């Protein structure tokens, strides 16, 4: 009995000693700091990630698209979504419809058609699927959101009660309301903003602030007065409000004039911000030459004075955040080169760098869903790639590298 009493303290002492050594080693793995800025927790990351640069090992395992069957003939794909069963939804804007395929790539059904009636589209652009009830939300021509049930039957049409601008993206809240990204402009300039909207299109209570916008930032598109006529154009280097969901409770947004991301809850509270220590980016000589080569017609648009820190935000099914660093869109909505991304976990810690294929729309359960354009033959495809080292990536758990006391 006495020997047991003596052994326990020794074991406890050794355990605590090992834990302290382990925690000290964990602290050394992450070189950032946790601070407060205006009462909000800020996760300030160093320039280099904890795990360096990682190459995703990709293996194509499915392709959708062919010319011998109109159900598979896709034209001007603008978005891709995947539901909880692995079914694939393709926004086929050129054919004014949404095509649905099963997880093997076999055709299931068509949602919508050309027209202006209930369940019809003018120009479908973006799609989101509610994982809880299977409802399908499709942004049409920036003017309205068409809502369908999980069987593809029309449920409701959501318009802005008081039109403000063109809707370009949305996020589904847990209570059935929406957060919509809207582009609008007036005599003072162009803007991107986030609004709260219910399923009837009412923009009323804006996340606790009556009649106010959640966030709003200028969109610095080039505008020039020519003989009393205002003309403008895009360079691809504009400062655009980036916005994506983390889960049904939280979303993330960032305005790339600085490397700063906001994680926000349903009530509109900023839970914490993510920052990265990095000097302001400047244009390379190669980028300047590419920009000059893209200029067509009499309007010569200079690149903006400030280069964005990032261009897009994606998230995966594990809650990781992918911040796209390179401008890949050249002269249109089709990406021409692969996406260079910084990857953070959902607590804001900078994990690793990697590269995603151009036009990656979905990262889910170890699979990438990508839009591929065959520019020589003109064919369009949705391809799925298996990430062969996905299991290895999943083991890079924050709690194995950072003490819980440092997690916001």
Secondary structure, DSSP 4 states (H G I P E B T S, - for coil): -HHHHHHHHHHHHHHHHHHHHHHHHHHHH---EEEEETTEEEEEE-SS-TT-B----EEEEEEE--SS-TTT---SEEEEEE-TT--EEEEEGGGTEEEEE-TTS-EEEEE--BSSSTT-BSSEEEEEE-TTT--EEEEETTTEEEEE-TTS-EEEEEE-SS--SEEEEEEE-TTS-EEEEEEEEETTEEEEEEEEE-TT----EETTEET--SEEEE---EEEEETTEEEEE--S-S--EEEEESSSSEEEEEETTSSEEEEEETTS-EEEEEEE--PPP---HHHHHHHHHH--SS--PPPPSS--S-SEEEEBTT--EEEE-S--B-SSSSB-SPEEEEEE-TT--EEEEEEE-TTEEEEETTEEEEEEE-TTT--EEEEEEEETTHHHHHT--GGGTS-GGG--
